């Protein structure tokens, strides 16, 4: 199978089969949302919920096998589902978690072909491990040696950009159909998705972004970014210094988990609210942690810049929530473009739901738990009476992914911290867009 990766990434039949499995798993998630409203003491409901979980786990196992082969957009969706509390039963999420770092590897013969095509040499490194130590939706990562130093070499799957372009055509059609009669512009969201995902296929662009983020994150204590090795990087190969540190899931000391969570939180919001930019792919596999809690940030393929005026408005809305200023919140919420249909909009509910989302910042210290993410996700999405009246400006497609993904990462760490104090520090800084080209 690994020898025929081009065929796998382009296989329409397998893609549709995987889409069918994905829809089944989504149905299990929807069923779980229904079960959470019913009394736990009802034996029939408990039995039904158990059967639903077992079915979800079985479907997840099939998805891991198929997504690990198909790569691209479908695998990326599975990765997101694997770490978002409340989207699936925990047992099913545990199965999907393997997609965060591992999938069916590309055969070494294909690696040689890519290296020869990019550098005119099938062995441009002093040593090269044939087996990847990490793999994802667009490429896989190998350990190698260059100029006597250990490096990490990310190599793009052959044909993956064409496969993603094909997938996106289907997504665009579906998005337009789903949003008919809705205040949400499906075409605009599909366009945003297309732009961001195709940018991920350009490793030269990612190398520039990584160098930019290395400079920006130098201002965040405890944060770092691996150095790019430009001489061994190209559009389909990205080589960086090798970082020997632990993934989030391997951390056992809660003090280290807390410090790592606080560094990730500060980096995220300092970049957004101060520099108007951020990497919009905050899944757990993109962070490595040193023994003392310092964090290395990885993967800068999906980068989004924001209009400083929009960021200033978001800061104003966040400040209104933190200060309990409901009238100002309403004004700024409207100004951000979230109200698609004003008639019948339930402002009482929206205010309460947003206060719940911001609850970690309303207390001196707060510990993130998966239940917080599940509850706030339900309040703002599934249970929200405004869900058919809300709009979503295109820039919020990945911002929402960022916010929920960050919350999920902090919940996985069970991180405790003075989140309000960190935000206050950031809000004291001016809006100052990062000007270097990404």
C-alpha positions in Angstrom: 0.0 0.0 0.0 2.8 2.4 0.9 4.4 1.8 -2.5 1.2 3.2 -4.3 0.8 6.4 -2.3 -0.2 8.4 -5.4 -3.0 6.0 -6.1 -4.1 6.1 -2.5 -4.2 9.9 -2.2 -6.2 10.1 -5.4 -8.4 7.1 -4.9 -12.0 8.4 -5.3 -13.6 5.2 -4.2 -11.7 5.0 -1.0 -12.2 8.7 -0.4 -16.0 8.3 -0.6 -15.8 5.2 1.5 -13.9 7.1 4.1 -16.4 10.0 3.9 -19.1 7.5 4.6 -17.3 6.2 7.7 -16.7 9.8 8.8 -20.4 10.6 8.6 -21.1 7.5 10.7 -18.7 8.6 13.3 -20.3 12.0 13.2 -23.7 10.4 13.8 -22.3 8.7 16.9 -21.1 12.1 18.1 -24.5 13.6 17.6 -26.1 10.7 19.4 -23.7 11.3 22.3 -24.9 14.9 22.5 -28.5 13.7 22.8 -27.6 11.2 25.5 -26.0 13.8 27.7 -29.4 15.5 28.1 -31.1 12.4 29.5 -31.1 11.1 33.1 -28.1 8.9 33.7 -30.1 6.6 35.9 -32.2 5.4 33.0 -31.0 1.9 32.3 -32.2 1.9 28.7 -30.3 5.1 28.0 -27.1 3.8 29.6 -27.3 0.6 27.6 -28.0 2.6 24.4 -25.1 5.0 25.1 -22.8 2.0 25.7 -23.7 0.5 22.4 -23.2 3.9 20.7 -19.7 4.1 22.2 -18.8 0.6 21.1 -20.0 1.4 17.6 -18.0 4.7 17.6 -14.8 2.9 18.7 -15.2 0.3 15.9 -15.8 3.0 13.3 -12.8 5.0 14.6 -10.5 1.9 14.2 -11.6 1.6 10.6 -11.1 5.3 10.1 -7.6 5.3 11.5 -6.6 2.5 9.1 -8.1 4.3 6.1 -7.1 7.8 7.0 -3.5 6.7 7.7 -3.4 5.6 4.1 -5.3 8.5 2.4 -3.6 11.5 4.1 -4.8 15.0 3.2 -8.0 16.6 4.2 -9.7 13.5 5.5 -6.8 12.7 7.8 -6.7 16.3 9.0 -10.4 16.1 10.0 -9.6 12.9 12.0 -6.7 14.6 13.8 -9.0 17.5 14.9 -11.7 15.1 16.1 -9.1 13.1 18.1 -8.4 15.9 20.6 -11.6 17.9 20.8 -13.5 16.9 24.1 -17.2 16.3 23.5 -17.0 15.6 19.8 -16.8 11.8 20.3 -16.8 9.2 23.2 -13.4 9.3 24.9 -12.7 5.7 23.9 -13.2 6.6 20.2 -11.0 9.7 20.6 -8.2 7.6 22.1 -8.3 5.4 19.0 -8.1 8.4 16.7 -5.3 10.0 18.8 -2.8 7.8 16.9 -3.4 10.1 13.9 -1.8 13.0 15.7 1.7 11.7 15.0 1.6 8.4 13.0 0.1 7.0 9.8 1.0 4.6 7.1 4.5 5.7 6.0 5.6 6.4 2.5 8.0 3.8 1.1 11.7 4.8 1.2 12.0 4.5 -2.5 9.5 7.4 -2.9 11.6 9.4 -0.4 14.6 9.0 -2.6 12.6 10.1 -5.6 11.5 13.3 -3.9 15.0 14.1 -2.6 16.4 13.6 -6.1 13.7 15.8 -7.7 14.2 18.6 -5.2 18.0 18.6 -4.8 19.4 16.6 -7.8 20.8 14.1 -5.3 19.1 11.1 -3.7 21.2 11.4 -0.6 21.8 15.1 0.3 22.3 14.3 4.0 25.2 12.6 5.8 22.9 10.1 7.3 19.1 9.5 6.9 16.8 7.3 8.9 14.6 5.4 6.4 11.8 5.0 8.9 9.9 8.3 9.8 9.5 9.2 13.4 6.4 11.3 12.8 3.8 11.6 10.0 0.8 13.7 9.3 -1.8 14.7 6.8 0.6 16.3 4.2 4.1 14.9 4.9 6.2 12.7 7.1 9.3 13.5 9.2 12.7 11.7 9.2 15.7 12.1 11.4 18.9 12.8 9.5 22.3 14.5 9.9 23.5 17.6 8.1 26.8 19.4 8.7 27.4 17.1 11.6 24.2 18.1 13.4 21.0 16.1 13.9 18.1 17.5 11.8 14.4 16.8 11.2 13.4 16.4 7.6 9.8 16.8 6.6 9.0 15.4 3.2 5.8 15.9 1.4 3.8 13.0 0.1 3.9 12.8 -3.8 0.6 13.9 -5.3 -0.8 15.2 -2.1 -1.4 18.8 -3.3 -3.4 17.5 -6.3 -5.4 15.3 -3.9 -6.2 18.2 -1.6 -7.3 20.4 -4.5 -9.7 17.6 -5.5 -11.0 17.2 -2.0 -11.5 21.0 -1.7 -13.7 21.0 -4.8 -16.1 18.6 -3.1 -15.9 20.5 0.2 -16.8 23.8 -1.6 -19.9 22.3 -3.2 -21.0 20.8 0.1 -20.4 24.1 2.0 -22.5 26.0 -0.5 -25.3 23.5 -0.2 -25.3 23.3 3.6 -25.4 27.1 4.0 -28.4 27.7 1.7 -30.8 29.9 3.7 -28.2 30.5 6.4 -26.5 33.8 7.1 -23.2 32.1 6.8 -21.5 32.5 3.4 -20.5 28.9 2.5 -18.5 30.0 -0.6 -16.4 32.5 1.5 -15.7 29.8 4.1 -14.7 27.3 1.5 -12.4 29.9 -0.1 -10.7 30.5 3.3 -10.3 26.8 3.8 -8.8 26.4 0.3 -6.3 29.3 0.7 -5.0 28.1 4.1 -4.7 24.4 3.2 -3.0 24.9 -0.2 -0.5 27.2 1.6 0.4 24.2 3.8 1.6 22.4 0.6 4.3 25.1 0.0 7.2 24.2 2.4 9.2 27.2 1.2 6.4 29.4 2.5 6.3 27.4 5.7 10.1 27.9 6.1 9.7 31.7 5.9 6.8 31.5 8.4 8.9 29.4 10.8 11.7 31.9 10.7 9.2 34.7 11.4 7.7 32.9 14.3 11.1 32.1 15.7 11.7 35.9 15.9 8.2 36.7 17.3 8.3 33.9 19.9 11.7 35.0 21.1 9.8 37.6 23.2 7.8 34.8 25.0 9.8 33.3 27.9 10.1 29.6 27.6 9.0 29.4 23.9 11.2 28.5 21.0 11.1 27.4 17.4 13.5 25.0 15.6 15.9 26.7 13.2 15.3 26.2 9.5 18.2 24.6 7.5 17.7 26.6 4.3 20.3 24.7 2.3 18.3 21.5 2.7 14.8 23.0 2.3 12.6 23.4 -0.8 9.0 23.5 -1.8 8.5 19.8 -0.9 11.2 19.3 1.7 11.6 21.3 5.0 14.7 20.6 7.1 15.0 22.1 10.6 17.2 21.5 13.7 16.2 18.4 15.6 14.6 18.9 19.1 14.9 16.1 21.6 11.9 16.7 23.9 8.7 15.1 25.1 5.3 15.3 23.5 2.4 16.6 25.7 1.0 13.2 26.3 4.2 12.0 27.9 4.3 14.7 30.6 3.7 13.3 34.1 4.7 16.2 36.4 1.8 18.5 36.9 4.0 21.5 37.5 5.7 21.0 34.2 2.3 20.6 32.5 1.1 23.8 34.1 4.2 25.8 32.9 3.9 24.3 29.4 0.2 25.3 29.3 0.9 28.8 30.4 3.7 29.2 27.8 1.4 27.9 25.0 -1.5 30.2 26.2 0.7 33.3 26.4 2.3 32.6 23.0 -1.1 32.1 21.3 -2.7 35.3 22.6 0.3 37.5 22.4 0.7 36.6 18.7 -3.0 37.2 18.0 -3.8 40.3 20.2 -0.3 42.0 19.9 1.1 40.8 16.5 -2.2 40.0 14.6 -0.9 36.6 13.4 -0.9 33.0 14.5 -0.4 29.4 13.5 -3.9 28.0 13.2 -3.1 24.4 13.9 -2.9 23.9 17.6 -3.1 20.1 17.9 -1.1 18.4 20.7 1.5 17.0 18.3 2.7 20.5 17.5 4.4 21.0 20.9 7.4 19.5 22.4 8.3 20.1 26.1 11.7 20.2 27.8 12.1 18.8 31.4 11.5 22.2 33.0 8.4 23.0 30.9 9.9 25.1 28.1 7.9 24.6 24.9 9.1 24.1 21.3 6.5 25.1 18.8 6.3 23.1 15.5 4.5 23.2 12.2 3.9 26.6 10.7 2.2 25.6 7.4 -1.2 27.0 8.4 -0.5 30.7 9.2 -3.2 33.4 9.3 -2.7 37.2 9.5 -5.5 39.4 10.7 -6.7 42.9 10.1 -5.5 45.1 13.0 -8.9 46.7 13.2 -10.6 43.4 13.6 -8.1 42.4 16.4 -8.8 45.7 18.2 -12.5 45.0 18.0 -12.0 41.5 19.3 -9.9 42.8 22.2 -12.7 45.3 23.0 -15.3 42.5 23.0 -13.1 40.3 25.2 -12.6 43.2 27.6 -16.3 43.8 27.8 -16.9 40.2 28.8 -14.2 40.3 31.4 -15.5 43.6 32.8 -19.1 42.4 32.8 -20.1 45.2 30.4 -23.0 43.7 28.5 -24.0 46.7 26.3 -20.4 47.1 25.1 -20.3 43.3 24.4 -23.4 43.6 22.2 -21.9 46.4 20.3 -18.5 44.7 19.7 -20.1 41.3 19.0 -22.2 43.0 16.2 -19.1 44.9 15.0 -17.2 41.6 14.5 -20.0 40.4 12.1 -21.4 37.5 14.2 -25.0 38.5 14.0 -26.4 37.2 10.7 -30.1 37.5 11.6 -30.9 40.1 14.2 -34.6 39.3 14.5 -35.2 37.0 17.4 -31.6 36.9 18.4 -31.4 35.8 22.0 -28.9 38.1 23.6 -29.5 36.8 27.2 -28.4 33.4 26.1 -25.4 34.6 24.0 -24.1 36.8 26.9 -24.3 33.9 29.4 -22.7 31.5 26.9 -19.8 33.8 26.2 -19.3 34.4 29.9 -19.0 30.6 30.3 -16.5 30.4 27.5 -14.4 33.1 29.2 -14.8 31.6 32.7 -11.1 30.6 32.9 -10.3 34.3 32.7 -12.8 35.5 35.3 -11.0 33.8 38.2 -7.6 34.5 39.7 -6.5 31.0 38.8 -8.3 28.3 36.9 -7.7 24.6 36.0 -8.7 23.5 32.5 -10.6 20.3 32.4 -12.2 18.4 29.4 -15.6 19.1 30.8 -15.2 22.8 30.4 -14.5 22.3 26.7 -17.4 19.9 26.3 -19.8 22.3 28.1 -18.7 25.5 26.3 -18.7 23.7 22.9 -22.3 22.6 23.6 -23.5 26.0 24.8 -22.1 27.8 21.8 -22.8 25.2 19.1 -25.3 22.4 19.6 -27.6 24.0 22.3 -27.4 27.6 21.1 -30.8 29.0 20.1 -28.9 31.5 18.0 -27.1 28.9 15.9 -29.2 29.6 12.8 -28.9 33.4 13.3 -25.1 33.6 13.8 -22.8 34.5 11.0 -19.2 33.5 10.6 -16.8 35.9 8.9 -14.2 33.8 6.9 -11.3 34.8 9.2 -13.1 33.1 12.0 -13.1 29.7 10.4 -9.5 29.0 11.6 -9.8 31.3 14.6 -12.5 29.1 16.0 -10.4 26.0 15.3 -7.6 27.8 17.1 -9.7 28.7 20.1 -11.2 25.3 20.5 -8.0 23.5 19.8 -6.1 25.6 22.4 -8.8 24.9 25.0 -8.5 21.2 24.2 -4.7 21.2 24.5 -4.9 23.0 27.9 -7.6 20.6 29.0 -5.4 17.6 28.0 -2.7 19.1 30.2 -5.2 19.9 33.1 -3.2 23.1 33.1 -3.7 25.6 36.0 -2.7 29.2 35.6 -3.4 32.9 36.2 -5.0 33.2 32.8 -6.6 36.6 33.5 -3.3 38.1 34.6 -1.6 36.8 31.4 -4.4 38.3 29.3 -4.1 41.6 31.1 -0.3 41.6 30.3 -1.1 41.1 26.7 -3.9 43.6 26.5 -1.5 46.2 27.9 0.6 45.8 24.7 -0.4 47.8 21.6 -1.8 46.1 18.5 1.4 45.9 16.4 1.1 43.7 13.3 4.1 41.6 12.4 5.4 43.2 9.2 7.9 40.6 8.0 6.7 38.7 4.9 5.4 35.2 5.7 
